[in-house]
Amino acid sequence: MGENKEKIVDLLRATGLSRNTVAGLYRETSARIDLETLNAHL
């Protein structure tokens, strides 16, 4: 997102992920990433 200057809201709309999930990934504060959740939305 940072390299492409995309906004969090754009990613929310495109993926259907929750705002907390996307914000945690963006800010690199997530303790773990559930790949099944990501794959289900992509």
Backbone bond lengths (Angstrom), bond angles and torsions (degrees), N, CA, C in turn:
res aa  C-N    CA-C-N  psi(-1)  N-CA   C-N-CA  omega(-1)  CA-C   N-CA-C  phi
1 M - - - 1.438 - - 1.517 110.55 -
2 G 1.310 116.31 -42.64 1.453 119.78 -177.13 1.519 112.98 -64.78
3 E 1.327 116.50 -41.58 1.465 119.74 -179.09 1.522 111.50 -68.84
4 N 1.340 116.48 -33.85 1.460 121.05 -177.83 1.523 113.02 -94.50
5 K 1.323 116.91 -0.20 1.465 123.47 -179.84 1.526 112.31 56.70
6 E 1.341 116.04 35.44 1.457 120.61 176.41 1.519 109.79 -82.82
7 K 1.305 115.80 152.87 1.450 121.10 178.54 1.527 109.27 -93.97
8 I 1.321 115.74 154.18 1.451 121.12 179.55 1.525 110.40 -58.70
9 V 1.320 117.28 -41.51 1.466 120.67 -177.81 1.531 111.26 -62.22
10 D 1.331 117.91 -34.17 1.467 120.98 177.56 1.527 110.75 -64.93
11 L 1.310 116.47 -40.58 1.459 120.54 178.75 1.523 111.24 -69.49
12 L 1.328 116.70 -36.26 1.469 120.40 176.86 1.517 110.47 -59.84
13 R 1.308 116.61 -46.61 1.466 121.34 -179.75 1.521 111.76 -65.45
14 A 1.305 116.95 -39.43 1.463 121.12 -176.07 1.533 112.78 -73.71
15 T 1.336 117.34 -31.29 1.459 119.87 -173.23 1.520 114.81 -108.74
16 G 1.328 117.35 -27.00 1.458 120.12 -175.40 1.522 113.27 80.77
17 L 1.332 117.55 7.04 1.469 121.29 177.03 1.518 109.55 -73.35
18 S 1.326 116.30 158.60 1.463 120.02 179.09 1.525 110.06 -73.76
19 R 1.319 114.52 156.68 1.468 120.16 179.90 1.526 110.95 -61.27
20 N 1.325 117.88 -38.88 1.462 121.08 179.73 1.523 111.41 -63.36
21 T 1.331 117.28 -40.33 1.462 121.22 179.17 1.522 110.61 -63.76
22 V 1.312 116.47 -48.76 1.461 120.85 -178.55 1.527 111.04 -65.69
23 A 1.312 117.25 -42.17 1.464 120.61 179.94 1.525 110.79 -64.20
24 G 1.321 117.14 -40.27 1.464 120.49 178.02 1.515 112.47 -63.43
25 L 1.327 116.20 -40.25 1.465 120.09 176.84 1.526 111.20 -67.50
26 Y 1.315 116.15 -42.51 1.463 121.40 -178.63 1.527 111.46 -63.40
27 R 1.314 115.65 -43.38 1.481 120.96 -177.24 1.520 112.74 -87.76
28 E 1.345 115.88 -3.11 1.461 122.32 -179.16 1.516 112.06 57.35
29 T 1.349 116.05 41.29 1.459 120.95 178.72 1.525 111.99 -110.24
30 S 1.311 117.37 -0.13 1.467 121.04 -179.92 1.519 109.74 -70.20
31 A 1.326 115.29 134.17 1.454 120.45 178.51 1.526 110.81 -74.38
32 R 1.334 116.36 -34.74 1.457 120.49 177.82 1.527 108.72 -152.92
33 I 1.292 115.34 160.10 1.458 121.62 178.99 1.520 108.14 -120.25
34 D 1.312 117.23 123.10 1.461 122.01 177.89 1.527 107.43 -85.40
35 L 1.327 116.65 104.57 1.455 121.35 -176.70 1.526 112.62 -64.19
36 E 1.311 117.68 -30.52 1.463 120.12 177.18 1.525 110.78 -63.10
37 T 1.321 116.80 -39.76 1.456 120.75 177.75 1.514 110.87 -64.43
38 L 1.338 116.32 -45.21 1.458 119.68 179.39 1.523 111.50 -63.61
39 N 1.310 117.30 -44.66 1.464 121.21 -179.45 1.524 111.96 -64.79
40 A 1.310 117.70 -32.24 1.457 121.07 -179.39 1.522 111.82 -67.72
41 H 1.326 116.89 -26.29 1.461 121.23 -176.70 1.521 113.55 -99.91
42 L 1.307 117.46 -7.49 1.472 118.96 -177.28 1.494 111.98 -103.44
